[in-house]
């Protein structure tokens, strides 16, 4: 028999070779090592500064909170501590909080936009996409690997920032739910925003095929999502309705900082009828949970601080859905673009 | 004489042997051609910002005028006006102010590094730097054109923002010297925009990459701004608004010139 008609030998493995996913991990590392080294390095440096400064802030805060009650909160010594805290610790913390609010979009844009756009811009996709692994699997592997790394880094950093900023919630009377720079910079929402920014960057990079325009467009797209989140938060189905509640007097203390997040207030009179305008105005002009004429009920629809984690889960949930949709869109573009 | 006799020299023919003038106006066209995407985008953003500040500012000024003219001062109607001004109008004012403060570094991040770094990355410097005008003049012309345009736009926006923000100076008890207000008024805002652009150009040239330059510009600008806010301003020898503005604009201008000088020096020194 000739060589050309050699039959399959028994015992030979005729199954297709396994998909080389581990090779993809190495490729992602090689291509993205500048990013995967510099982002943790910068975050680590900022984290060290946050720890040092945070320890000082917590120390000052503890002194402030424990200012002896027999001296009263308004006493001279306590006032001096308070103004020192406000003039030295707060300005720096405020600046840090603004930078941390920008961190997701900067990390996401710098990581996501060049991920695919750089290959397209430089033409190296002609080599990368003709490897045995196939372009879709490559892109999925890259997005998943870099995305997981960013989520872990952002989650850790967000947790550290939440710890750092906690003293200022009371001194600046901030509600954890309503203050944008607090709610979206901690918990699971911060890594969710980072992931969404990353996916926006990757998708726009694939769509626009150029790195710098994709970077600029990612900043714009992220701003839209951020504004949408800020606007839609009050509609999460987590509000409670209470009548003549005395719980509002707890607000403003170190354990319950800030003002309550009240969505709407109305007053009913005897028999459950809506109260007259003058009585309603009188009650609305006072603080929530203030004194109410007998027979009348002040109803408040509000979101308590204890609903922090449910709110975080809802917001992280829809952000993850958007991120998944963008990832699917990116893979679809990779598959259907002849580039 | 044969056909192959050498031609008479140009000198003999009375040719004009003065050097040709340096073709600076040509650089206007080159800068436009190479950076038209940036110039169009920045102009669009500028127009949108002006329009937004004007429309919102007129409404805010209107609301404020109603507020201060409201009588009797403690009545529920006037209190309602005050509440609205301090919540809705203030939110818009605050957002506009933060956006305007963040804009210089973001725009300079996109404008500065690509000027030289993009040529280095793509290899087109081999063509651009061998033109008659020479690489030093090429770079300085581009940087001067783009830098002046950004600075002029920034100055216009800062004056508009000062007008826009005027009502909140009273309602929020701010002064000219409050750091966020000081940054966006007078000459400070334009000077910071110029420094951000020059920092971007320098770092892009130094690191020879657009993305690296952009990230470094962001970090460098934030560091410089933080150092100024928390340290340098406390050590100024003057304490009133205009002297401090002039001093800050002055040292920022000197820093910008030094950064441009550094960029040109790097470009000249680049061997490849």
HADDOCK unambig.tbl for C-alpha pairs under 7 A between the chains (distance, minus, plus):
! none
